[in-house]
Amino acid sequence: MRTLVIVTVLGFSALGGCTKSADKTAVKATAEIPTITIDQLDTMLAKSVCVPVDANGERTRQKMGVIPGAVLLTDSETFTPAELPADKAKTLVFYCANTSCGASHEAAAKALTAGYTDVKVLPDGIAGWVKAGKKIQSI
């Protein structure tokens, strides 16, 4: 029961920090952009074969932390490709707060438009990462 309460609080905390709710555009983007699981991302990070990209706002980052090594976008809508790795073939995994947040989908779609060829989304976001007990980096 205690775990359920903690998970619920984490989920609602993350929701409070996401300013980009999932909408029809995000749903369409989700269908077009491959998604990965927390365990898949963890394995990819251990092998150093991807770069996590945080599309959260500062408030969510301060509350939840970030995935270690993540590129921190200034904003999911207004970031420039210069904020991303120069190698456009590098695997980028975008994440935001949780499954109710659409910022990661929007940022991933923008990366594809900018010419990045291997773009994925972690739908569970930082809330799912924390819930799974994975390492975070405090901001």
C-alpha positions as CSV (number, residue, x, y, z in Angstrom):
1,M,0.0,0.0,0.0
2,R,2.8,2.4,0.9
3,T,4.4,1.8,-2.6
4,L,1.1,2.5,-4.3
5,V,0.9,5.8,-2.4
6,I,4.5,6.8,-3.4
7,V,3.9,5.8,-7.0
8,T,0.7,7.8,-7.1
9,V,2.3,10.9,-5.6
10,L,5.2,10.6,-8.1
11,G,2.8,10.4,-11.0
12,F,0.8,13.4,-9.9
13,S,4.0,15.4,-9.2
14,A,5.2,14.7,-12.7
15,L,1.8,15.7,-14.1
16,G,2.1,19.1,-12.4
17,G,5.3,19.8,-14.2
18,C,4.3,19.0,-17.7
19,T,3.0,21.9,-19.6
20,K,2.4,20.0,-22.9
21,S,-0.5,17.6,-22.6
22,A,-0.8,14.8,-25.0
23,D,-3.2,15.7,-27.7
24,K,-4.3,14.3,-31.1
25,T,-1.0,15.5,-32.7
26,A,1.0,13.7,-30.0
27,V,-1.1,10.6,-30.4
28,K,-0.3,10.7,-34.2
29,A,3.4,11.3,-33.5
30,T,3.4,8.4,-31.1
31,A,2.1,6.1,-33.8
32,E,4.9,7.3,-36.2
33,I,7.8,7.4,-33.8
34,P,9.0,4.1,-32.3
35,T,8.7,3.8,-28.6
36,I,10.9,1.9,-26.1
37,T,10.5,0.6,-22.6
38,I,12.4,1.6,-19.5
39,D,14.3,-1.6,-19.5
40,Q,15.3,-1.2,-23.2
41,L,16.5,2.3,-22.5
42,D,18.5,1.1,-19.5
43,T,20.2,-1.5,-21.6
44,M,20.9,0.9,-24.4
45,L,22.4,3.4,-21.9
46,A,24.6,0.6,-20.3
47,K,26.0,-0.1,-23.8
48,S,26.4,3.6,-24.6
49,V,24.4,3.3,-27.8
50,C,21.9,6.2,-27.3
51,V,21.5,9.6,-26.0
52,P,18.5,10.4,-23.7
53,V,16.9,13.7,-24.4
54,D,14.9,15.4,-21.6
55,A,12.0,17.5,-22.9
56,N,10.7,18.4,-19.4
57,G,10.6,21.8,-18.0
58,E,12.8,23.0,-15.1
59,R,10.0,22.4,-12.5
60,T,9.7,18.7,-13.4
61,R,13.5,18.3,-13.6
62,Q,13.9,19.7,-10.1
63,K,11.1,17.5,-8.7
64,M,12.0,14.3,-10.4
65,G,15.6,14.6,-11.6
66,V,16.8,13.6,-15.0
67,I,18.2,10.4,-16.6
68,P,22.0,10.5,-16.2
69,G,23.7,11.9,-19.3
70,A,20.5,13.4,-20.8
71,V,20.6,16.3,-23.1
72,L,18.4,19.0,-21.4
73,L,16.3,20.8,-24.0
74,T,15.5,24.5,-23.4
75,D,11.9,23.7,-24.4
76,S,10.1,21.0,-26.3
77,E,8.7,23.5,-28.8
78,T,11.4,26.1,-29.3
79,F,14.7,24.2,-28.9
80,T,17.1,24.3,-31.8
81,P,18.9,21.4,-33.4
82,A,22.1,22.8,-32.1
83,E,21.1,21.6,-28.6
84,L,21.2,18.0,-30.0
85,P,24.2,15.9,-30.8
86,A,25.9,16.9,-34.1
87,D,25.7,13.3,-35.4
88,K,22.2,13.0,-36.9
89,A,22.5,9.2,-37.1
90,K,22.9,8.9,-33.3
91,T,20.1,7.2,-31.5
92,L,18.1,9.8,-29.6
93,V,15.5,8.8,-27.0
94,F,13.2,11.6,-26.0
95,Y,11.3,11.5,-22.7
96,C,9.1,13.9,-20.7
97,A,7.1,13.6,-17.5
98,N,4.9,10.6,-18.1
99,T,2.4,9.0,-20.4
100,S,0.1,12.0,-20.1
101,C,2.7,14.4,-21.3
102,G,3.2,15.1,-25.0
103,A,6.4,17.1,-24.9
104,S,8.7,14.2,-25.7
105,H,6.6,13.3,-28.8
106,E,6.6,16.9,-30.0
107,A,10.4,17.3,-29.5
108,A,11.0,13.9,-31.2
109,A,9.0,14.9,-34.2
110,K,10.9,18.2,-34.4
111,A,14.2,16.2,-34.4
112,L,13.0,14.1,-37.3
113,T,12.1,17.2,-39.2
114,A,15.6,18.5,-38.5
115,G,17.1,15.4,-40.2
116,Y,17.8,13.0,-37.2
117,T,17.2,9.5,-38.4
118,D,17.1,7.3,-35.3
119,V,14.6,8.9,-33.0
120,K,12.6,7.1,-30.3
121,V,10.3,8.0,-27.4
122,L,10.1,6.7,-23.8
123,P,6.4,7.1,-23.1
124,D,6.7,6.3,-19.4
125,G,8.9,9.4,-19.0
126,I,10.9,10.3,-15.9
127,A,8.0,9.2,-13.6
128,G,8.2,5.7,-15.0
129,W,12.0,5.7,-14.8
130,V,11.8,6.7,-11.1
131,K,9.1,4.2,-10.4
132,A,11.2,1.5,-11.8
133,G,14.0,2.4,-9.4
134,K,16.5,3.5,-12.1
135,K,19.3,6.0,-11.3
136,I,18.5,9.7,-11.7
137,Q,20.7,12.7,-11.6
138,S,19.5,15.7,-9.5
139,I,19.3,19.1,-11.0
